[in-house]
Amino acid sequence: MGYTYIVKTILRLLPFPLVLGLCGCGPGYEFSPYVGQQQNWTTGAGGYVRMVDKVPLFSPGQYPPRPYIVLGAVSTHNEGDLAKAVRQQHADAALISSESLYRSGSVAVAAPGVFVAEPLHHTVITANLIKYK
């Protein structure tokens, strides 16, 4: 049996979504729909808004200048995937609630007489997707 036969057999047996998850071809974000009664959410004067791929991203503490409803929460690793989530979930903008950076490991580089350990960092962005009323 050749290597190609084994790979084809494995791919035939695995369901399509699992294959997408294993190869990293998924959406790039996790979405949780908002469950509960919508409220009169806070609006603001509309300060500086970052635009990423033509999608408005409100920084923590900033609110849109008009009423909106919350579609759900999203967690991702970069602003590009956050903009992608806004488009795919048919939202108008994202309200970033937190952006955290944490150490996820390190890479060691060694040469004669030199040893350097460079830390690796991982970013997690949490936001609410909103739709204007």
Buried (B, 14 or more C-beta within 10 A) or exposed (E): EEEEEEEEEEEEEEEEEEEEEEEEEEBBBEBEEBEEEEEEBEEEEEEEBBEBEEBBBBEEEBBBEEEBBBBBBBBBEBBEBBBBBBEBBEBBBBBBBEEEEEEEEEEEEEEEEEEEEEEEEEEEBBBBBBBEE
